[in-house]
Amino acid sequence: MKTIGLIGGTSWVSTIDYYRYINEGINARLGGLEFARCIIHSLNFGDIQRNNDTQNWDGTLELFTEAAQNLEKSGATAIVICANTLHKIADRLQERIGIPIIHIGTVTADAIVQKGLHKVAILGTKYTMEQDFITKKMVEKGIEIIIPNEVDREYIANNIATELAKNIFTESSKQTYLTIIHKLVAEGAEGIVLGCTEIPMLIKPEDVSVSIFDTAAIHAAAAVEFSLA
């Protein structure tokens, strides 16, 4: 079994799910008392948010470089960044380390292709929805991407920062997300990519009529496959 290095704290809320998913995945495959070999480097999300506020992605890259290099020195054989938005610096980070980064966009694109879908909508931070560091992995596989309108994007981004990342989940927020999703389905979305790792705690597959892609669960499953390969 290979050791997986997790860069978490982005936020701590979803990092807990990553740890659980990976250990459950290993145990489901191996049984008994077999669980994952993994190391977690948990960052202070406040440091990342301050960099985001000033568009200081170089500063964030330095934080992640230190974390990834520490994980590599500690015996990790691959890196999992436990967030979608922070994959904005994934390609640059990969150049600084000697072990692979399991890219959340790549494995999510593979899951969409396996479902046979051609057009999906993505929800997440404004960076994830408006920039292409995640969606380009899907477009490369022939998948068409649609995003919420500007007002809905602002709502989602604000909700992630003020509620979901703080482990606050309300029925009111859930209903607003479902309204947004219904509009995207009406625009032709065959599936919904929950492109923020906290959103799956609010929106469940049974809540909507189309396929839901839980990026945290998909990413964790890919880490399990790597660990056992």
N, C-alpha and C positions, 0 to 999 in steps of 0.2 A: 504494500500500500504506500503510495506517495503522500508526502506531507503538503497540504495546501496552506498558503499564506493569505490571510484575509485582512484587507485594509478596511476597517469599520469605523463606527462613530459617525456615519454619514447618512442617516442619523443612527444613534444607538438603538432606536426602536426597531428598525429593519435588520440591523446587525444580529439581533437576537434570533430573528427568523432564519437568517442565513445559517447560523450555527446549528439551529434545530433541524432545518431541512437537510443539511449536509450529513449530520449524524444519523438522522432517520434514514437517509438514502443509503448510507454505507451499511447500516444494520439490516435494512430490507434485503440487500444483496448478499450479505455474509452471515446474517443470523447470529444467534447466541448473544454474547456480550461484546461483539465486534462493533467498534465505532470509529469515527474519523480521526486521523492524525492531522491536526491543523493547529495553526498559530494565528492569533488575532492581534493586530496592532490597531488599537482604537484611538482615533484622532479626536481632538476637541472641535466639534462642528462650528463653534464660535469663531475659531481661527479661520476656517474655510469661508464662513459667511462674511467676515470682514474683508477677506480677499475678493469675494464675489462683489461686494458693494463698491469696490474701487477698481473692478475688472483686473485685479492683480493675479492673473493665471500663472505667471512665473512664480509668484510666491506659493501658490497652491502646488505647483509642480515640485518645488523644493520640499514641501511637507511630505508629499507622496513619495518622492525619491528617497528621503530618509527612511520612511516606513518600509518601502519595498526592499531597499538594500539591507535593512535590519532583518527583515523576514528571510531574505535570501541567505544571509550569513547564518541565520538560525536553523537552516535546513529546509526551508520551503522550496518546492520544485515548480510551483506555479503561483501566480498572484491572482486573487479575486478582489476587485474593487467593488465593495458592497453598496453600490449606488449607480444610477444611470448618469446623472449630470457630470460626475467626476470622470467619466470616460472622455470628456472633452480633452483631457491631458494624457489619455492612455497611450496614444501613438508616440508622444514625446517621452513619456515615462519608459516605454518599452526599449527605447534607444539607450537607456541608462542602466539597464539591468540585464542579467544573463539568463533569466528564466522567463517563460512565456506568461503573458497576461491573457487570461480567459476573457474575451471581450463579450460583454453583455449584448451588444448589438448583433454580433455574429450569431450567437447561439439562439437569440430570439428570432432572427431572420430564418434560421434553419427550422425552428418550430413552426413558423408561419407557412413555409414551403411544405412541410410535412402535412399540414392541414389542407393543402391545396388551395389556399386563398391567394387572391391577387390584389386586393385593395383593403387596407386597414387604416384605422385612425390611431393616433398616439396621444396619450395624456401624460403630462409630466411638468417639470419646471419650464419656464420660458426658454431656457437654453436648450433643453431637450426637444421641445416642440418646434422652436423656430430655427435652430441650427441643425446641421446634418451629421454630427459626429456619431449619432446612433442610427438615424434613418438611412444614411448612405449605405449601410450594410444591407438594408432591406431593398433599397432601390437597385443595388448591384445584382440582386436575385430576381429582378423583374416585378417587385411589389410596389404598387402605387400607394403613396402616403397622403392622408388628409389630416388636417389639424383643426381644432376648435377655432371659432372666430375670436377676434381680439378681446372682446369683453369676457368671453369664457376663459381665454388663456390667462387673463389677469386674475380672474377668480381662482382658478386652479393654482396658479403660482403663489398667490397670497395665502390660500388655504393650506398648502403644503408647509409654508414657512411658519404660519401662526398656529396651526392646529396639528396636522399629521406628524410633523417632525417632533412635536412635543407629546406625542402619544394621546392626543385628543381626537376622538372620533364621535361625531354627533349624527343624529338622524337627519337633521336639517342639511348638513353638508352632503350626506349620502344622497338625499333626494335631488340636490342641485347637480351633483355629478351624474346621476341617472338621467336628468333632463338634458344635460350636455351630450351624453352618450346617445340618447334617443335621436337627437338632432343629427349626429354624425352617422348613425345608421340610416336615417332618412336620406342622407347625402350619398349613400352607397357603401358605407363601411361594412365589410364582411366580417370583420373582427376588430377588437379593441385592444391595443397594446397599453397595458398599465405601466407606463415608462417612468414611474417613480416608485421606488421599492416600498414606500409606505401606502400607496393607494390600494394595493390588494387587501390591506387590513380593513378597508372601508367598503370596497366593491367586490362582491363575490360572483362566481360564474352563474349562479342561479338567479342573480338579480337582473340579467340582461338576456336578450334573445339571440345574440350572436356569440361567437367564440371570444373568450377572454384570454389574453396572454399575460400571465403573472411573471414579470421579468425577474423578480427575485427567485421564485421557485425554479424557473427555467435555468437561470444562471447557476444556482446551487446544484441542480441536477447535472449540469455540465461539469462542475467541479468534482462531483462524485465519479462521473465517467473517467475523468482525467486521473483521479486518484487510483482507480482500480484498473486502469488500462495497462 
